Amino acid sequence: MRRRILSAAALAAVLATGLAAAPASAKELRWAFSSDTASLDPMGHNVTFTYSVLSNVYEGLIRRTPDLKIEPSLATKWEMVEPTRWRFHLRKGVKFHNGNDFNADDVIFSYNRINHVDSNLRDRVAGVAEAIKVDDYTVDFVTKKPDPIMMSQWDTFFIMDKEWSEANNATVPTNLTKGVESYAGRNSNGTGAFIITERTADVRTVFEPNPNWWDKPQHNLTKVTMTPIQQAATRVAALLSGEIDMMFPAPLQDIDRINSNKGTRVISGPELRTIFLGFDQFREKALGTNTDKNPYLDVKVRKAIYHAIDIELIKTRIMRNSSDPTSIMISPKLFPLADQVKRYPYDPEMAKKLLAEAGYPNGFETRLDCTNDRYVNDAQICQAMTAMLARVGIKVNMRAYPNAQYFSDINRPKQDFALYMLGWTPSTFDSHNVLYNLMASWDESTGRGRVNYGDFKNDRINEITGLIVSETDTDKRNKLILEAYQIMHENAYYVPLHQQSVVWAARDNVELAQRADDQFHFNYVTIK
């Protein structure tokens, strides 16, 4: 499907006619994000914003509270009946938005669908060997090995209606990179607290409360309207003028302006997302690079780039002290041994020395791909790194563009990049998610290493990734994870940059729950 990006003039017209001309009722929430969700398919796009939006429409067997604790959802309880068998007791009386009953058949169908080769969320069930229907409201999941963290990311393993999916030929997940588009990518039918009643991609999505939701609503909303507004200045103007009630991300340079404006405020807190720089480590010749061979296959070049990046300058100048520099690929809040890996220091002279040793005494020319509407100050960070790399002799041609096209370019099988910047929040809040997706080597049969776009391979990291799935001794498990991060650090497979802050902005009459994983759930919104 061809996606249309609104021009500034067209967007202003949408705001003027679609928002200002239709004043909201006291309980309507109008909010804006920097882009639209690329798909409505709950198994089609492994991006935080997509399953943040869809978590208002679909539900999993479990869910997370605003403070990220696991609680029952479509399953009322669960137990381990054998070391490799988990039994889930399903909630009775639940209906999908179209009126169909929820039962075990939907869970089995959803397991098979999310485990499909075209699913971008196969990691959610990577440790599961089989799903078995015990009866209409009981399902067993048999794991390949004892799996202590199996459920930790199942709040985004959304359950779909088997009958609806089959009737609409939506049994295969949307896969944007392969051009596979499902009916579920444009339509929705969940069990969640809100129903999508109107959608024009890249313009507006309207949600209304589900009157038949099984749970007791915490919100007081009658309608929710989501409008994608790419330009940060336009989002801020819409908030300050009262055309929208809430927005994120809020630009760091406008925090004081928003807080000083009567009736608006900034809401900020720590985020679990890690921003990092990745390399092409599989081609013989890197794209957009003026060398006879791929310089990023040499660890000295990768370390030179690491040493060339002044992370403290990025923190103070670009991120305005709203970031925490990191040395590993997960937030230190999620791994107790994180402080045992130290960042390589900012050292331009060492960078030049390493480049010369690698055979590039005069540097080289290359390309850096970044989003300009996904992460906090993403384009500005890439601009700063471009200048830093120029000082050590690496001329960077930067491409910063909207995330919908960006993810299509860097994702498999295209992998159109030499250097790229990306962010990752482990949906399990556990290091296995990081190792399995970002650090283990690509295995198409299982989906392991799906986000290891640079396609580096380390046998010991692969081994550790398999070991920590079933290791129940916490100390032993943490030591294995630390070893994997140390291997990553020594080989500079990535350059970790920082954990950014969650920075939202809202009108003073909007009460909401801000989550450290940057998900926005309407059920916790009240308008005074």
C-alpha positions as CSV (number, residue, x, y, z in Angstrom):
1,M,0.0,0.0,0.0
2,R,1.4,3.4,-0.9
3,R,1.5,5.6,2.1
4,R,0.8,9.4,1.8
5,I,2.8,11.9,3.8
6,L,1.0,15.2,4.3
7,S,2.8,18.4,3.3
8,A,3.0,21.2,5.9
9,A,0.3,23.1,4.1
10,A,-2.0,20.0,3.8
11,L,-1.4,19.2,7.5
12,A,-2.3,22.7,8.5
13,A,-5.5,22.4,6.5
14,V,-6.3,19.1,8.3
15,L,-5.8,20.7,11.7
16,A,-7.9,23.7,10.8
17,T,-10.8,21.7,9.4
18,G,-10.6,18.4,11.2
19,L,-9.7,19.7,14.7
20,A,-10.6,23.3,15.1
21,A,-13.9,23.1,13.3
22,A,-15.2,20.3,15.5
23,P,-14.8,21.3,19.2
24,A,-14.3,18.3,21.4
25,S,-16.8,17.3,24.0
26,A,-15.5,17.3,27.6
27,K,-14.6,13.7,27.3
28,E,-13.0,13.5,23.9
29,L,-9.2,13.1,23.8
30,R,-7.4,14.5,20.7
31,W,-3.8,13.5,20.6
32,A,-0.9,13.5,18.1
33,F,2.2,11.5,17.5
34,S,5.1,12.2,15.1
35,S,3.9,9.5,12.6
36,D,1.1,7.1,12.0
37,T,1.2,3.4,12.8
38,A,2.3,1.5,9.7
39,S,-0.3,-1.2,10.1
40,L,-3.2,-2.3,12.2
41,D,-2.1,-5.9,12.0
42,P,-1.2,-6.9,15.6
43,M,1.5,-9.3,14.3
44,G,2.8,-7.2,11.4
45,H,5.1,-4.5,12.8
46,N,7.4,-5.0,15.8
47,V,7.6,-1.3,16.7
48,T,6.7,0.1,20.1
49,F,4.3,2.8,18.8
50,T,2.4,0.2,16.7
51,Y,1.6,-2.1,19.6
52,S,1.1,0.9,21.8
53,V,-1.8,1.9,19.6
54,L,-3.1,-1.6,19.1
55,S,-3.0,-2.4,22.8
56,N,-6.0,-0.2,23.1
57,V,-7.8,-2.5,20.6
58,Y,-6.4,-5.9,21.1
59,E,-5.5,-7.8,24.3
60,G,-3.1,-10.6,25.3
61,L,-3.5,-13.4,27.8
62,I,-1.7,-11.2,30.2
63,R,-1.2,-7.4,30.3
64,R,1.0,-4.9,32.1
65,T,-0.1,-2.3,34.6
66,P,1.2,1.3,34.3
67,D,4.1,0.4,36.5
68,L,4.8,-2.6,34.1
69,K,3.8,-5.4,36.5
70,I,2.2,-8.5,34.9
71,E,-1.5,-9.1,35.6
72,P,-4.3,-11.4,34.1
73,S,-6.1,-10.3,31.0
74,L,-7.7,-12.8,28.6
75,A,-6.4,-15.5,30.9
76,T,-7.6,-15.4,34.5
77,K,-4.8,-17.6,35.8
78,W,-2.0,-19.9,34.8
79,E,0.3,-22.5,36.3
80,M,3.2,-24.6,35.3
81,V,1.9,-28.2,35.3
82,E,5.2,-29.7,34.1
83,P,8.6,-28.0,33.7
84,T,7.9,-27.6,30.0
85,R,4.1,-27.1,30.1
86,W,2.2,-24.0,31.1
87,R,-1.6,-24.1,31.4
88,F,-3.7,-21.0,30.9
89,H,-7.3,-20.7,32.0
90,L,-9.2,-18.4,29.7
91,R,-11.7,-15.7,30.7
92,K,-15.3,-16.6,29.9
93,G,-17.9,-14.3,28.5
94,V,-15.4,-12.2,26.5
95,K,-16.5,-11.0,23.0
96,F,-14.6,-9.6,20.1
97,H,-15.7,-6.2,18.7
98,N,-17.9,-7.9,16.1
99,G,-19.7,-9.9,18.7
100,N,-17.9,-13.3,18.2
101,D,-17.1,-15.2,21.4
102,F,-13.5,-15.5,22.6
103,N,-12.3,-19.1,23.3
104,A,-9.4,-21.5,23.0
105,D,-9.7,-21.8,19.2
106,D,-8.7,-18.1,19.0
107,V,-5.7,-18.6,21.2
108,I,-4.4,-21.6,19.1
109,F,-5.1,-19.7,15.9
110,S,-3.2,-16.6,17.2
111,Y,-0.3,-18.7,18.3
112,N,0.0,-20.2,14.8
113,R,-0.4,-16.8,13.1
114,I,2.3,-15.0,15.3
115,N,4.6,-18.0,14.7
116,H,4.2,-17.7,10.9
117,V,7.4,-17.0,8.9
118,D,6.0,-13.6,7.8
119,S,5.2,-12.4,11.4
120,N,7.5,-9.7,12.8
121,L,6.7,-10.9,16.4
122,R,7.8,-14.5,16.2
123,D,10.2,-13.8,19.1
124,R,7.1,-13.7,21.4
125,V,6.8,-17.5,21.1
126,A,10.3,-18.4,20.3
127,G,10.6,-20.9,23.2
128,V,7.2,-22.5,22.5
129,A,7.1,-25.9,20.8
130,E,3.3,-26.4,20.6
131,A,0.0,-24.9,21.7
132,I,-2.6,-27.4,22.7
133,K,-6.3,-26.9,23.3
134,V,-7.4,-28.7,26.5
135,D,-11.0,-27.6,26.3
136,D,-12.8,-24.4,25.1
137,Y,-11.4,-22.3,27.9
138,T,-8.0,-24.0,28.7
139,V,-4.9,-24.0,26.6
140,D,-1.5,-25.6,27.3
141,F,1.8,-24.1,25.9
142,V,4.5,-26.7,25.7
143,T,8.0,-25.2,25.7
144,K,11.1,-26.6,24.1
145,K,13.0,-26.2,27.4
146,P,12.0,-24.9,30.8
147,D,11.4,-21.2,30.1
148,P,11.2,-18.9,33.1
149,I,10.5,-15.8,31.0
150,M,8.0,-17.2,28.5
151,M,5.2,-14.8,29.5
152,S,7.2,-11.7,30.0
153,Q,6.4,-10.3,26.6
154,W,2.9,-11.7,26.1
155,D,1.2,-8.4,26.7
156,T,1.9,-7.8,23.1
157,F,1.1,-11.3,21.9
158,F,-2.4,-10.1,20.9
159,I,-5.2,-12.6,20.5
160,M,-7.2,-12.4,17.2
161,D,-10.6,-13.8,16.2
162,K,-10.1,-17.0,14.3
163,E,-13.5,-16.8,12.5
164,W,-13.1,-13.1,11.5
165,S,-9.5,-13.7,10.3
166,E,-10.5,-16.7,8.2
167,A,-13.6,-15.0,6.8
168,N,-11.5,-12.1,5.6
169,N,-8.5,-14.0,4.4
170,A,-6.3,-12.6,7.2
171,T,-4.7,-15.8,8.4
172,V,-1.2,-14.6,7.2
173,P,0.3,-11.6,9.0
174,T,1.1,-8.4,7.2
175,N,4.8,-8.2,6.3
176,L,5.6,-4.7,5.0
177,T,9.1,-5.5,3.9
178,K,7.9,-8.4,1.7
179,G,4.9,-6.5,0.4
180,V,2.5,-9.0,2.1
181,E,-0.5,-7.0,3.3
182,S,-3.3,-8.6,5.2
183,Y,-6.9,-7.5,5.6
184,A,-6.0,-7.1,9.3
185,G,-3.5,-4.4,8.3
186,R,-6.3,-2.1,7.4
187,N,-9.1,-3.3,9.7
188,S,-9.3,-4.4,13.3
189,N,-11.3,-6.7,15.5
190,G,-10.0,-7.1,19.0
191,T,-11.4,-7.6,22.5
192,G,-9.9,-4.5,23.9
193,A,-11.3,-1.4,25.6
194,F,-11.6,0.6,22.4
195,I,-12.9,0.1,18.9
196,I,-11.5,1.7,15.8
197,T,-14.4,3.4,14.1
198,E,-12.7,5.5,11.5
199,R,-9.3,5.4,9.9
200,T,-7.6,7.3,7.1
201,A,-3.9,6.3,7.1
202,D,-1.6,9.2,7.8
203,V,-4.5,11.5,8.5
204,R,-6.7,10.4,11.3
205,T,-7.7,7.3,13.4
206,V,-10.8,7.5,15.6
207,F,-11.4,5.2,18.6
208,E,-14.6,4.8,20.7
209,P,-15.1,2.9,23.9
210,N,-16.1,-0.7,23.6
211,P,-19.5,-0.9,25.4
212,N,-19.1,-4.7,25.8
213,W,-15.6,-4.7,27.3
214,W,-15.3,-7.4,29.9
215,D,-13.3,-5.2,32.3
216,K,-14.3,-2.0,34.2
217,P,-13.1,1.1,32.4
218,Q,-10.7,3.4,34.3
219,H,-11.1,6.2,31.8
220,N,-14.0,8.7,31.2
221,L,-13.5,9.1,27.5
222,T,-16.3,9.1,24.8
223,K,-14.0,9.3,21.8
224,V,-10.3,9.4,21.0
225,T,-8.9,10.9,17.8
226,M,-5.3,10.3,16.8
227,T,-3.7,12.6,14.3
228,P,-0.1,12.0,13.0
229,I,1.8,15.3,12.9
230,Q,5.4,14.8,11.7
231,Q,6.7,18.4,12.4
232,A,7.5,19.0,16.0
233,A,6.7,22.7,15.8
234,T,3.3,22.0,14.3
235,R,2.5,19.5,17.2
236,V,3.5,22.0,19.8
237,A,1.5,24.8,18.1
238,A,-1.6,22.5,18.0
239,L,-1.2,21.8,21.8
240,L,-0.7,25.4,22.8
241,S,-3.6,26.5,20.7
242,G,-5.9,23.9,22.2
243,E,-6.4,22.0,19.0
244,I,-5.1,18.8,20.6
245,D,-5.1,17.7,24.2
246,M,-1.9,15.5,24.3
247,M,1.2,14.9,22.2
248,F,4.4,12.9,22.1
249,P,7.3,13.1,21.7
250,A,7.6,16.7,23.0
251,P,10.6,18.4,21.5
252,L,13.2,19.1,24.2
253,Q,13.8,22.6,23.1
254,D,10.2,23.5,23.7
255,I,9.9,22.1,27.2
256,D,10.1,25.5,28.9
257,R,7.7,27.0,26.4
258,I,5.1,24.3,27.0
259,N,5.4,24.5,30.8
260,S,5.2,28.3,30.8
261,N,2.0,28.3,28.6
262,K,-1.2,28.6,30.6
263,G,-3.0,25.2,30.6
264,T,-0.2,22.9,29.3
265,R,2.6,20.9,30.8
266,V,5.4,18.5,30.0
267,I,5.4,15.0,31.5
268,S,8.8,13.4,31.5
269,G,10.4,10.2,32.9
270,P,13.1,7.6,32.3
271,E,12.6,5.3,29.3
272,L,13.8,1.8,28.8
273,R,14.7,2.3,25.1
274,T,18.3,2.1,24.0
275,I,19.4,4.2,21.0
276,F,22.4,2.7,19.1
277,L,24.5,2.8,15.9
278,G,24.7,-0.3,13.7
279,F,27.0,-1.3,10.9
280,D,26.8,-3.4,7.7
281,Q,28.9,-6.4,8.6
282,F,28.0,-8.8,5.9
283,R,28.6,-7.2,2.4
284,E,32.0,-7.4,0.7
285,K,31.5,-3.8,-0.2
286,A,29.4,-1.4,1.9
287,L,26.7,0.6,0.2
288,G,27.4,4.3,-0.3
289,T,31.0,3.8,0.8
290,N,34.0,4.7,-1.4
291,T,36.3,1.8,-0.5
292,D,37.2,-1.3,-2.3
293,K,36.1,-3.4,0.6
294,N,33.7,-3.1,3.5
295,P,35.5,-1.2,6.2
296,Y,32.9,-2.2,8.8
297,L,34.1,-5.8,8.7
298,D,37.2,-4.6,10.6
299,V,36.8,-4.3,14.4
300,K,39.3,-1.4,14.4
301,V,37.1,0.7,12.1
302,R,34.1,0.0,14.3
303,K,36.0,0.9,17.5
304,A,37.3,4.0,15.7
305,I,33.8,5.2,15.1
306,Y,32.9,4.4,18.8
307,H,35.9,6.5,20.0
308,A,34.9,9.4,17.6
309,I,31.5,9.9,19.2
310,D,31.4,12.4,22.0
311,I,28.4,11.0,23.9
312,E,28.6,13.7,26.6
313,L,28.2,16.4,24.0
314,I,25.2,14.7,22.6
315,K,23.7,14.4,26.1
316,T,24.2,18.1,27.0
317,R,23.8,19.8,23.6
318,I,21.4,17.7,21.7
319,M,19.4,15.9,24.4
320,R,19.5,18.8,26.9
321,N,20.5,16.4,29.7
322,S,17.4,14.2,28.9
323,S,19.4,11.1,28.2
324,D,21.7,8.6,30.0
325,P,24.8,7.4,28.0
326,T,25.0,3.6,28.0
327,S,27.6,1.0,27.3
328,I,25.4,-2.0,26.7
329,M,22.3,-2.7,24.6
330,I,19.8,-2.7,27.5
331,S,18.9,-0.2,30.1
332,P,21.0,-0.6,33.3
333,K,17.6,-0.5,35.1
334,L,17.0,-4.0,33.6
335,F,20.4,-5.6,34.2
336,P,22.1,-5.6,37.5
337,L,25.7,-6.1,36.2
338,A,25.5,-3.3,33.6
339,D,28.2,-1.2,35.3
340,Q,30.8,-3.9,34.6
341,V,30.9,-2.8,31.0
342,K,32.4,0.6,30.5
343,R,32.0,2.8,27.4
344,Y,35.1,3.4,25.2
345,P,36.1,7.0,25.9
346,Y,35.7,9.8,23.4
347,D,39.2,9.9,21.9
348,P,39.5,11.3,18.3
349,E,43.2,10.7,18.3
350,M,42.7,7.0,19.1
351,A,40.0,6.9,16.4
352,K,42.5,8.2,13.8
353,K,45.1,5.8,15.0
354,L,42.8,2.8,14.6
355,L,41.7,4.0,11.2
356,A,45.3,4.2,10.0
357,E,46.0,0.7,11.4
358,A,43.0,-0.6,9.5
359,G,44.3,0.9,6.3
360,Y,42.4,4.1,6.2
361,P,44.9,6.8,7.2
362,N,42.9,9.4,5.2
363,G,39.5,8.1,6.3
364,F,36.8,7.3,3.8
365,E,33.3,8.3,2.6
366,T,30.2,6.5,3.7
367,R,26.5,6.8,4.4
368,L,24.4,7.1,7.6
369,D,20.7,6.4,7.6
370,C,18.4,7.8,10.4
371,T,14.8,8.6,11.1
372,N,13.6,12.1,11.5
373,D,10.3,11.5,13.2
374,R,10.8,8.4,15.5
375,Y,13.2,9.0,18.4
376,V,13.9,12.1,20.5
377,N,16.0,14.5,18.4
378,D,16.9,11.6,16.1
379,A,18.0,13.7,13.1
380,Q,20.0,16.1,15.3
381,I,21.9,13.2,16.9
382,C,22.8,11.9,13.4
383,Q,23.9,15.4,12.3
384,A,26.1,15.7,15.4
385,M,27.7,12.2,14.7
386,T,28.3,13.3,11.1
387,A,30.3,16.2,12.3
388,M,32.2,14.1,14.9
389,L,33.1,11.5,12.3
390,A,34.3,14.2,9.9
391,R,36.9,15.3,12.5
392,V,38.6,11.9,12.3
393,G,38.5,11.7,8.5
394,I,35.2,9.9,7.8
395,K,33.0,11.9,5.5
396,V,29.4,10.9,6.1
397,N,26.5,11.5,3.8
398,M,23.5,11.5,6.1
399,R,20.0,10.4,5.0
400,A,17.2,11.4,7.6
401,Y,13.7,10.5,6.5
402,P,10.3,9.4,7.9
403,N,10.3,6.1,9.8
404,A,7.8,4.3,7.5
405,Q,10.2,4.4,4.6
406,Y,13.3,4.1,6.9
407,F,12.1,0.8,8.4
408,S,11.2,-0.6,5.0
409,D,14.8,0.2,3.8
410,I,16.8,-1.2,6.8
411,N,14.6,-4.2,7.4
412,R,15.1,-7.6,5.9
413,P,15.5,-8.5,3.2
414,K,16.4,-5.1,1.8
415,Q,19.0,-3.9,4.5
416,D,19.8,-0.8,2.5
417,F,22.4,0.9,4.7
418,A,26.1,1.2,5.6
419,L,25.6,2.8,9.0
420,Y,22.2,3.2,10.7
421,M,20.7,4.5,13.9
422,L,18.0,2.5,15.7
423,G,16.2,2.3,19.1
424,W,15.2,-0.9,20.9
425,T,13.0,-1.5,24.0
426,P,13.1,-5.2,25.1
427,S,9.4,-6.2,25.3
428,T,10.2,-8.7,28.0
429,F,12.3,-6.2,30.0
430,D,14.9,-8.9,30.0
431,S,18.2,-9.3,28.2
432,H,17.1,-12.5,26.4
433,N,15.0,-10.3,24.1
434,V,18.1,-8.2,23.3
435,L,20.3,-11.2,22.6
436,Y,17.7,-13.0,20.6
437,N,16.7,-10.1,18.4
438,L,19.7,-7.9,18.1
439,M,22.9,-9.9,19.0
440,A,22.3,-13.5,17.9
441,S,22.8,-14.3,14.2
442,W,20.0,-14.4,11.7
443,D,18.1,-17.7,11.5
444,E,15.1,-17.5,9.1
445,S,13.6,-20.8,10.4
446,T,13.1,-19.4,13.9
447,G,13.2,-15.6,13.5
448,R,16.3,-15.4,15.8
449,G,18.4,-12.4,15.0
450,R,15.7,-10.7,13.0
451,V,16.9,-7.2,14.1
452,N,20.6,-8.1,13.7
453,Y,20.4,-6.1,10.5
454,G,24.2,-5.9,10.2
455,D,24.3,-9.7,10.2
456,F,27.4,-10.2,12.3
457,K,27.8,-13.7,13.8
458,N,29.4,-14.8,17.0
459,D,29.0,-18.5,18.0
460,R,29.3,-17.9,21.7
461,I,26.6,-15.2,21.7
462,N,24.4,-17.7,19.9
463,E,25.2,-20.3,22.5
464,I,24.5,-18.0,25.4
465,T,21.2,-16.9,23.8
466,G,20.0,-20.5,23.9
467,L,21.3,-21.1,27.4
468,I,19.7,-18.2,29.2
469,V,16.2,-19.2,28.0
470,S,16.1,-22.1,30.5
471,E,18.7,-21.1,33.1
472,T,16.8,-20.6,36.4
473,D,19.9,-19.8,38.6
474,T,19.8,-16.0,38.6
475,D,23.5,-15.5,39.3
476,K,24.6,-18.0,36.7
477,R,22.2,-16.5,34.2
478,N,23.4,-12.9,34.8
479,K,27.0,-14.0,34.4
480,L,26.2,-15.5,31.0
481,I,24.4,-12.4,29.9
482,L,27.3,-10.2,31.1
483,E,29.6,-12.4,29.0
484,A,27.5,-11.8,25.9
485,Y,27.5,-8.0,26.5
486,Q,31.3,-8.1,27.0
487,I,31.8,-10.0,23.7
488,M,29.6,-7.4,22.0
489,H,31.6,-4.6,23.6
490,E,35.0,-6.1,22.7
491,N,34.0,-6.6,19.1
492,A,32.1,-3.3,18.9
493,Y,29.3,-5.0,16.9
494,Y,27.2,-1.9,17.9
495,V,27.9,1.5,19.3
496,P,25.4,2.0,22.2
497,L,24.5,5.6,22.6
498,H,22.0,6.3,25.3
499,Q,18.6,5.7,26.9
500,Q,16.4,8.6,26.0
501,S,13.7,10.1,28.3
502,V,10.0,9.7,27.7
503,V,8.8,13.2,27.1
504,W,5.1,13.8,26.6
505,A,3.0,17.0,26.8
506,A,-0.6,17.5,27.6
507,R,-3.2,20.0,28.7
508,D,-3.6,20.4,32.4
509,N,-7.1,18.9,32.4
510,V,-5.8,15.6,31.1
511,E,-4.7,13.0,33.6
512,L,-2.8,10.0,32.2
513,A,-0.3,7.2,33.1
514,Q,3.1,7.5,31.5
515,R,4.9,4.2,31.1
516,A,8.6,3.7,31.0
517,D,8.2,1.7,27.7
518,D,6.6,4.7,26.0
519,Q,3.3,3.1,25.5
520,F,0.1,5.2,25.7
521,H,-3.0,3.4,27.0
522,F,-6.3,5.3,26.8
523,N,-7.8,3.3,29.6
524,Y,-5.8,5.3,32.1
525,V,-6.8,8.7,30.8
526,T,-9.4,11.0,32.4
527,I,-10.4,14.5,31.3
528,K,-11.5,16.9,34.0
